[in-house]
Amino acid sequence: MRYGIVAIGSRGDVQPFVALALGLKNRDHEATLMAHENFKEFVEGFGISFVPIRGDVEEMLQSDEGMQVLKKGDLLSFSKYLKKMTKNTAGTILDDILEACEKADVLVASLLALPWVDSVAEKLGKRWAIIQLSLPTVPTKVFPMAAMAIFNFPAFNLFTYRFYEFAYHLSGKKIVNKFRESLGLSKLKVPLLKQIDLEKIPNLHCISPSLLARPDDWAANNDITGFLFLPETVQKNIPDHLIQWLAEGDKPIYIGFGSIPVPDTNLLKALIRHLLDTTSHRIIFCFGWSPKISLPENPRLFTVDTVSHQWLLPQCKSAVIHGGVGTTAAVLKAGIPVVIASIIADQPWLGKLIEQKKLGVHIPFRKLNPQKFAAAVERTQNATIVNNAQVIGRQVSREDGVSRTLDILEKYFTPVYP
């Protein structure tokens, strides 16, 4: 069967779908991944068929406007920025998606691709499924919608999802309906998320059930399957000097913000300098998509542009990250405590969840100062937190989110003959 996978977002939003595509290939399916053009080399490096969607997410985030939004750190500003970017690029993006999806038998959409794939699937008469990497959007009485987690009781929790459903529809309906009109489809009569629920489209949340259990009040088409990890044998470009540095001393603290650029580089430098000056910790800093800045010269500090989290993190004693789901998943699997310095989007929700589970500490990046930062790092070495991190590390390592997700997709998409 030919799977067309549409993943819109940053590196953390795309890499899990590479793992899914590799799993599909191992089961003798064909898989084509559609993502923004800056991921071409990354995706094709794994032997996965790639169709570029015009636009560069890294450029968007590193623009002056993007950096200002990240610095503010509030969901409303980020949502407005995403809406603006979607409006500016909608025509070319949607043309790219429509053309690529025509060649697939079935479609899989990430959360940000959901409105477009829904319309394309209807136009082409194709079956499709949704894969979300975090931020459950399916109504439940068990916990509130992440962006509205002020209280936690059943009636309020259900209200938060209905409100989000309405807000999601209101903010995007003009763009979506314009696209639907271009396809010869009628306008949406009910909010998109409600329509998807009514149609019983499979909605799989690829987050560890050890971190977030499936609510009992979800319908059967909604599930929590486990993180989507790349095979551990796929580890590339590990620098020899990094291997040597790791062997020369105690386990380091990993600091890295992945595909979210650090919004305040002066603050970052102050945090690292203070930790070096006041503790004996060794530190490895991974730039990722952050600006290349000069950091203090110190034999206890090692910097790298990019590195495999699955390979590196088990060799660290704790991690400081932004709280993106991909990096958080790698930290949990490594069984090490974490400081989540959340910046935007679903990161505060994951940070709060991590702190509630006593797996680490959550402090929004914009609220950090050197003293708070050093204290948070020290708290991660608390015996309870260290033990809890090791326990969930063993649990996540036993899970196989890729296989469970593929089992559900294959069952749903298997042709039914009379």
RODO-2510 file (C-alpha; in nm, 4 decimals, decimal comma):
residues 418
     n   res          X          Y          Z
     1     m     0,0000     0,0000     0,0000
     2     r     0,1220     0,3515    -0,0807
     3     y     0,1164     0,5867     0,2184
     4     g     0,1307     0,9632     0,1725
     5     i     0,2463     1,1307     0,4951
     6     v     0,2096     1,5076     0,5370
     7     a     0,4090     1,6564     0,8255
     8     i     0,4228     2,0327     0,8750
     9     g     0,6360     2,1916     1,1449
    10     s     0,9858     2,1922     1,2905
    11     r     1,2420     1,9095     1,3079
    12     g     1,0616     1,7630     1,6104
    13     d     0,7402     1,7543     1,4071
    14     v     0,9030     1,5751     1,1138
    15     q     1,1517     1,3243     1,2587
    16     p     0,8858     1,0958     1,4168
    17     f     0,7249     1,0610     1,0742
    18     v     1,0591     0,9492     0,9316
    19     a     1,0512     0,6722     1,1925
    20     l     0,6964     0,5880     1,0842
    21     a     0,7962     0,5812     0,7166
    22     l     1,0886     0,3482     0,7922
    23     g     0,8477     0,1199     0,9788
    24     l     0,6112     0,1175     0,6823
    25     k     0,8960     0,0257     0,4459
    26     n     0,9952    -0,2599     0,6762
    27     r     0,6391    -0,3924     0,6400
    28     d     0,6616    -0,3795     0,2590
    29     h     0,4570    -0,0632     0,2141
    30     e     0,5598     0,2402     0,0116
    31     a     0,5886     0,5656     0,2044
    32     t     0,6325     0,9200     0,0761
    33     l     0,6905     1,1991     0,3250
    34     m     0,5760     1,5522     0,2406
    35     a     0,7373     1,8259     0,4499
    36     h     0,8881     2,1714     0,4076
    37     e     1,1769     2,1839     0,1635
    38     n     1,4469     2,2422     0,4281
    39     f     1,4005     1,8787     0,5408
    40     k     1,4869     1,7274     0,2014
    41     e     1,8431     1,6219     0,2873
    42     f     1,7430     1,4959     0,6321
    43     v     1,4549     1,2777     0,5085
    44     e     1,6267     1,1432     0,1975
    45     g     1,9294     1,0566     0,4106
    46     f     1,7199     0,7715     0,5526
    47     g     1,6216     0,6456     0,2080
    48     i     1,2669     0,7825     0,2385
    49     s     1,0886     0,9197    -0,0677
    50     f     1,0431     1,2939    -0,0148
    51     v     0,8177     1,5551    -0,1735
    52     p     0,9042     1,9133    -0,0744
    53     i     0,6410     2,1590     0,0392
    54     r     0,7578     2,5082    -0,0452
    55     g     0,8790     2,7116     0,2516
    56     d     1,1569     2,6875     0,5106
    57     v     1,0436     2,6510     0,8729
    58     e     1,3925     2,7203     1,0088
    59     e     1,3995     3,0502     0,8194
    60     m     1,0533     3,1431     0,9458
    61     l     1,1488     3,0847     1,3089
    62     q     1,4840     3,2628     1,2773
    63     s     1,3341     3,5718     1,1122
    64     d     1,3160     3,8923     1,3192
    65     e     0,9398     3,8508     1,3591
    66     g     0,9716     3,4836     1,4472
    67     m     1,2339     3,5549     1,7134
    68     q     1,0182     3,8292     1,8645
    69     v     0,7260     3,5872     1,8911
    70     l     0,9481     3,3272     2,0586
    71     k     1,0801     3,5878     2,3003
    72     k     0,7270     3,6803     2,4077
    73     g     0,6594     3,3144     2,4738
    74     d     0,2795     3,3381     2,4743
    75     l     0,0537     3,1037     2,2813
    76     l    -0,1706     3,3800     2,1397
    77     s     0,1198     3,5590     1,9665
    78     f     0,2526     3,2279     1,8352
    79     s    -0,0912     3,1285     1,7028
    80     k    -0,1268     3,4647     1,5248
    81     y     0,2180     3,4214     1,3699
    82     l     0,1346     3,0698     1,2488
    83     k    -0,1914     3,1999     1,1016
    84     k    -0,0069     3,4782     0,9202
    85     m     0,2538     3,2364     0,7804
    86     t    -0,0220     2,9968     0,6729
    87     k    -0,2116     3,2757     0,4973
    88     n     0,1013     3,3980     0,3167
    89     t     0,2059     3,0553     0,1927
    90     a    -0,1271     2,8720     0,1727
    91     g    -0,1559     2,8739    -0,2081
    92     t     0,1789     2,7105    -0,2835
    93     i     0,1680     2,4736     0,0151
    94     l    -0,1763     2,3454    -0,0718
    95     d    -0,0892     2,2976    -0,4394
    96     d     0,2153     2,0927    -0,3365
    97     i     0,0138     1,8759    -0,0981
    98     l    -0,2675     1,8128    -0,3479
    99     e    -0,0299     1,7065    -0,6249
   100     a     0,1693     1,4693    -0,4030
   101     c    -0,1352     1,3105    -0,2392
   102     e    -0,2845     1,2049    -0,5733
   103     k    -0,0262     0,9255    -0,6005
   104     a    -0,0970     0,7759    -0,2558
   105     d    -0,3530     0,5099    -0,1657
   106     v    -0,4047     0,6435     0,1881
   107     l    -0,2992     0,9582     0,3732
   108     v    -0,1569     1,0380     0,7167
   109     a    -0,1579     1,3933     0,8521
   110     s     0,0238     1,5680     1,1333
   111     l    -0,1771     1,8122     1,3444
   112     l    -0,0687     2,1241     1,1513
   113     a    -0,1427     1,9514     0,8195
   114     l    -0,4858     1,8333     0,9331
   115     p    -0,7094     2,0999     0,7648
   116     w    -0,5454     2,0538     0,4262
   117     v    -0,5307     1,6745     0,4266
   118     d    -0,8961     1,6546     0,5317
   119     s    -0,9973     1,8543     0,2236
   120     v    -0,7588     1,6712    -0,0099
   121     a    -0,8799     1,3330     0,1156
   122     e    -1,2406     1,4359     0,0515
   123     k    -1,1577     1,5647    -0,2967
   124     l    -0,9579     1,2550    -0,3967
   125     g    -1,1844     1,0051    -0,2190
   126     k    -0,8984     0,8713    -0,0062
   127     r    -0,9019     0,7336     0,3461
   128     w    -0,6821     0,9090     0,5984
   129     a    -0,5691     0,9190     0,9594
   130     i    -0,4269     1,1753     1,2007
   131     i    -0,1106     1,1399     1,4051
   132     q    -0,0552     1,3909     1,6830
   133     l     0,2739     1,4013     1,8698
   134     s     0,1406     1,5653     2,1859
   135     l    -0,1265     1,8141     2,2951
   136     p    -0,4329     1,5835     2,2869
   137     t    -0,7250     1,7580     2,1177
   138     v    -0,9854     1,4851     2,1789
   139     p    -1,2429     1,5909     2,4426
   140     t    -1,2157     1,4160     2,7770
   141     k    -1,3271     1,4700     3,1347
   142     v    -0,9922     1,3437     3,2648
   143     f    -0,7739     1,6483     3,1927
   144     p    -0,8223     1,9907     3,0320
   145     m    -0,7002     2,1094     2,6945
   146     a    -0,3314     2,1904     2,7375
   147     a    -0,3589     2,5597     2,6502
   148     m    -0,6358     2,6075     2,9116
   149     a    -0,5047     2,3995     3,2009
   150     i    -0,6165     2,6442     3,4714
   151     f    -0,8387     2,4015     3,6626
   152     n    -0,8965     2,0282     3,6440
   153     f    -1,2500     1,9018     3,6974
   154     p    -1,4770     1,7129     3,4536
   155     a    -1,7196     1,9844     3,3406
   156     f    -1,4453     2,2423     3,2933
   157     n    -1,2225     1,9938     3,1136
   158     l    -1,4900     1,9165     2,8537
   159     f    -1,5574     2,2884     2,8104
   160     t    -1,1906     2,3577     2,7275
   161     y    -1,2001     2,1199     2,4300
   162     r    -1,5273     2,2625     2,2983
   163     f    -1,3848     2,6132     2,3284
   164     y    -1,0651     2,5080     2,1483
   165     e    -1,2743     2,3377     1,8789
   166     f    -1,4652     2,6630     1,8223
   167     a    -1,1532     2,8842     1,8325
   168     y    -0,9661     2,6525     1,5943
   169     h    -1,2570     2,6677     1,3500
   170     l    -1,2972     3,0439     1,3784
   171     s    -0,9288     3,1219     1,3263
   172     g    -0,8790     2,9073     1,0176
   173     k    -1,2157     2,8723     0,8453
   174     k    -1,1590     3,1480     0,5849
   175     i    -0,8328     2,9950     0,4619
   176     v    -0,9694     2,6399     0,4720
   177     n    -1,2960     2,7276     0,2993
   178     k    -1,1060     2,9170     0,0277
   179     f    -0,8993     2,6037    -0,0344
   180     r    -1,2097     2,3857    -0,0330
   181     e    -1,3727     2,6178    -0,2843
   182     s    -1,0680     2,5841    -0,5115
   183     l    -1,1179     2,2057    -0,4973
   184     g    -1,4868     2,2331    -0,5801
   185     l    -1,5893     2,1336    -0,2259
   186     s    -1,8602     2,2918    -0,0147
   187     k    -1,7750     2,5041     0,2861
   188     l    -1,7385     2,3384     0,6243
   189     k    -2,0794     2,3146     0,7902
   190     v    -1,9490     2,2196     1,1334
   191     p    -1,6125     2,2830     1,3024
   192     l    -1,3421     2,0677     1,1461
   193     l    -1,2413     1,8893     1,4673
   194     k    -1,6041     1,8004     1,5360
   195     q    -1,6489     1,6745     1,1797
   196     i    -1,3412     1,4522     1,2151
   197     d    -1,4812     1,3120     1,5375
   198     l    -1,8185     1,2435     1,3730
   199     e    -1,6456     1,0629     1,0841
   200     k    -1,4449     0,8490     1,3322
   201     i    -1,1155     0,9300     1,1617
   202     p    -0,8349     0,7489     1,3498
   203     n    -0,6652     1,0043     1,5738
   204     l    -0,3479     0,8556     1,7180
   205     h    -0,1473     1,0417     1,9810
   206     c     0,2123     0,9204     1,9632
   207     i     0,3155     0,9963     2,3179
   208     s     0,4151     0,7408     2,5792
   209     p     0,1224     0,5868     2,7717
   210     s     0,3652     0,5789     3,0663
   211     l     0,3570     0,9578     3,0602
   212     l    -0,0074     1,0087     2,9634
   213     a    -0,2613     0,7267     2,9965
   214     r    -0,5446     0,6932     2,7442
   215     p    -0,8661     0,8410     2,8907
   216     d    -1,1444     0,5850     2,9287
   217     d    -1,4019     0,8252     2,7833
   218     w    -1,2337     0,8443     2,4411
   219     a    -1,4080     0,6760     2,1485
   220     a    -1,2402     0,3711     1,9941
   221     n    -1,0900     0,5667     1,7016
   222     n    -0,8721     0,7689     1,9426
   223     d    -0,5655     0,6171     2,1035
   224     i    -0,2282     0,6789     2,2680
   225     t     0,0314     0,4587     2,1031
   226     g     0,3805     0,5554     2,2225
   227     f     0,6655     0,7732     2,0985
   228     l     0,7913     0,7267     1,7419
   229     f     1,1662     0,6690     1,7686
   230     l     1,4132     0,6180     1,4868
   231     p     1,5831     0,2761     1,5004
   232     e     1,8753     0,2928     1,7414
   233     t     2,1052     0,1513     1,4750
   234     v     2,0526     0,4700     1,2729
   235     q     2,3101     0,6989     1,4359
   236     k     2,5088     0,9181     1,2030
   237     n     2,7947     1,1670     1,2143
   238     i     2,9102     1,1220     1,5755
   239     p     3,2289     1,3338     1,6077
   240     d     3,5337     1,1419     1,7323
   241     h     3,6391     1,4325     1,9538
   242     l     3,3002     1,4213     2,1268
   243     i     3,3449     1,0514     2,2040
   244     q     3,6878     1,1304     2,3478
   245     w     3,5596     1,4266     2,5542
   246     l     3,2817     1,2147     2,7062
   247     a     3,5347     0,9505     2,8116
   248     e     3,7605     1,2019     2,9856
   249     g     3,5377     1,2936     3,2799
   250     d     3,2069     1,2689     3,4657
   251     k     2,8759     1,2457     3,2845
   252     p     2,7809     1,5929     3,1550
   253     i     2,4631     1,7955     3,1605
   254     y     2,3109     1,8258     2,8152
   255     i     2,1742     2,1677     2,7146
   256     g     1,9943     2,2113     2,3835
   257     f     1,6791     2,3674     2,2420
   258     g     1,6467     2,1618     1,9262
   259     s     1,4578     2,3206     1,6387
   260     i     1,3330     2,6148     1,8438
   261     p     1,5913     2,8979     1,8311
   262     v     1,6911     3,0331     2,1726
   263     p     1,5054     3,3669     2,1929
   264     d     1,7615     3,5414     2,4190
   265     t     2,1222     3,4492     2,3480
   266     n     2,2605     3,6887     2,6134
   267     l     2,0551     3,5124     2,8796
   268     l     2,1704     3,1740     2,7509
   269     k     2,5363     3,2779     2,7768
   270     a     2,4801     3,4058     3,1304
   271     l     2,3137     3,0781     3,2351
   272     i     2,5972     2,8626     3,1028
   273     r     2,8685     3,0921     3,2399
   274     h     2,7122     3,0891     3,5879
   275     l     2,6850     2,7109     3,5886
   276     l     3,0507     2,6771     3,4889
   277     d     3,1651     2,9335     3,7471
   278     t     2,9677     2,8013     4,0451
   279     t     2,9643     2,4233     3,9940
   280     s     3,1940     2,1454     3,8777
   281     h     2,9453     2,0152     3,6195
   282     r     3,0566     1,9360     3,2687
   283     i     2,8246     2,0695     3,0003
   284     i     2,7552     1,9774     2,6406
   285     f     2,5630     2,2406     2,4448
   286     c     2,3934     2,1575     2,1139
   287     f     2,3154     2,4595     1,8946
   288     g     2,0430     2,2979     1,6828
   289     w     1,8542     2,5815     1,5135
   290     s     1,9786     2,8446     1,7609
   291     p     2,2111     3,1253     1,6421
   292     k     2,5808     3,0382     1,6475
   293     i     2,7075     3,2456     1,9406
   294     s     3,0414     3,2548     2,1201
   295     l     3,0277     3,0743     2,4536
   296     p     3,2822     3,0780     2,7399
   297     e     3,5996     2,8841     2,6655
   298     n     3,6233     2,6124     2,9279
   299     p     3,7458     2,2505     2,9142
   300     r     3,4209     2,1504     3,0904
   301     l     3,2112     2,2887     2,8026
   302     f     3,1722     2,1072     2,4709
   303     t     2,9646     2,2494     2,1857
   304     v     2,8227     2,0698     1,8840
   305     d     2,5933     2,1828     1,6009
   306     t     2,3782     1,8720     1,6000
   307     v     2,3970     1,5210     1,7442
   308     s     2,1772     1,2149     1,7873
   309     h     1,9808     1,2485     2,1102
   310     q     1,9240     0,8733     2,1264
   311     w     2,2994     0,8176     2,1229
   312     l     2,4089     1,1066     2,3476
   313     l     2,1487     1,1465     2,6219
   314     p     2,2037     0,8057     2,7913
   315     q     2,5619     0,9248     2,8468
   316     c     2,4474     1,2383     3,0324
   317     k     2,3287     1,2773     3,3921
   318     s     2,0545     1,5299     3,3175
   319     a     1,9252     1,7508     3,0385
   320     v     1,8065     2,1076     2,9924
   321     i     1,5698     2,1347     2,6959
   322     h     1,2846     2,3434     2,5580
   323     g     1,0261     2,0693     2,6028
   324     g     0,9513     1,9823     2,2424
   325     v     0,7983     1,6376     2,2263
   326     g     1,0822     1,4799     2,0266
   327     t     1,3568     1,5897     2,2638
   328     t     1,1412     1,5158     2,5686
   329     a     1,0797     1,1641     2,4369
   330     a     1,4541     1,1073     2,3941
   331     v     1,5242     1,2347     2,7473
   332     l     1,2594     1,0085     2,8988
   333     k     1,3876     0,7051     2,7104
   334     a     1,7405     0,7839     2,8310
   335     g     1,6104     0,7674     3,1897
   336     i     1,7633     1,0971     3,3004
   337     p     1,6081     1,3926     3,4880
   338     v     1,5252     1,7061     3,2945
   339     v     1,4846     2,0810     3,3272
   340     i     1,2260     2,2000     3,0772
   341     a     1,2812     2,5672     2,9967
   342     s     0,9672     2,6002     2,7855
   343     i     0,9464     2,8636     2,5134
   344     i     0,6201     2,8225     2,3197
   345     a     0,3333     2,6023     2,1977
   346     d     0,2937     2,2634     2,3728
   347     q     0,6180     2,2982     2,5675
   348     p     0,4680     2,4511     2,8882
   349     w     0,2113     2,1694     2,8941
   350     l     0,4807     1,9036     2,8670
   351     g     0,6895     2,0880     3,1261
   352     k     0,4041     2,0891     3,3763
   353     l     0,3356     1,7227     3,3078
   354     i     0,7008     1,6352     3,3666
   355     e     0,7015     1,8275     3,6947
   356     q     0,3747     1,6669     3,8100
   357     k     0,5256     1,3236     3,7466
   358     k     0,8360     1,4269     3,9473
   359     l     1,0619     1,3600     3,6499
   360     g     1,2234     1,7021     3,6507
   361     v     1,1692     2,0768     3,6821
   362     h     0,9722     2,3191     3,4651
   363     i     1,0597     2,6898     3,4356
   364     p     0,9582     2,8993     3,1333
   365     f     1,2728     3,0223     2,9585
   366     r     1,1695     3,3873     2,9861
   367     k     1,1513     3,3536     3,3683
   368     l     1,5006     3,2121     3,4073
   369     n     1,7971     3,3847     3,5655
   370     p     2,1385     3,2326     3,6478
   371     q     2,0487     3,1576     4,0100
   372     k     1,7137     2,9948     3,9267
   373     f     1,8784     2,7974     3,6516
   374     a     2,1540     2,6585     3,8723
   375     a     1,9003     2,5702     4,1435
   376     a     1,6802     2,3882     3,8895
   377     v     1,9779     2,1861     3,7643
   378     e     2,0645     2,0861     4,1209
   379     r     1,7034     1,9829     4,1895
   380     t     1,7213     1,7305     3,9064
   381     q     1,9766     1,5362     4,1107
   382     n     1,7231     1,4787     4,3889
   383     a     1,7090     1,1037     4,4590
   384     t     1,3327     1,0794     4,3968
   385     i     1,3545     1,2559     4,0618
   386     v     1,6558     1,0495     3,9543
   387     n     1,4777     0,7251     4,0486
   388     n     1,1518     0,8259     3,8771
   389     a     1,3428     0,9148     3,5603
   390     q     1,5135     0,5749     3,5600
   391     v     1,1811     0,3948     3,6085
   392     i     1,0049     0,5726     3,3220
   393     g     1,3170     0,5260     3,1081
   394     r     1,2806     0,1491     3,1422
   395     q     0,9073     0,1705     3,0673
   396     v     0,9516     0,3853     2,7552
   397     s     1,2340     0,1582     2,6326
   398     r     0,9972    -0,1409     2,6480
   399     e     0,7294     0,0383     2,4466
   400     d     0,7217     0,0211     2,0677
   401     g     0,5194     0,3195     1,9503
   402     v     0,6050     0,2634     1,5848
   403     s     0,4775    -0,0969     1,5799
   404     r     0,1625    -0,0126     1,7752
   405     t     0,0864     0,2812     1,5463
   406     l     0,1463     0,0705     1,2343
   407     d    -0,0762    -0,2092     1,3654
   408     i    -0,3652     0,0360     1,4029
   409     l    -0,3074     0,2004     1,0652
   410     e    -0,2817    -0,1323     0,8814
   411     k    -0,5993    -0,2605     1,0428
   412     y    -0,7875     0,0565     0,9525
   413     f    -0,6585     0,0833     0,5964
   414     t    -0,6795    -0,2861     0,5006
   415     p    -0,9245    -0,3106     0,2092
   416     v    -1,2547    -0,4780     0,2926
   417     y    -1,3832    -0,6930     0,0066
   418     p    -1,7479    -0,8063    -0,0246
***
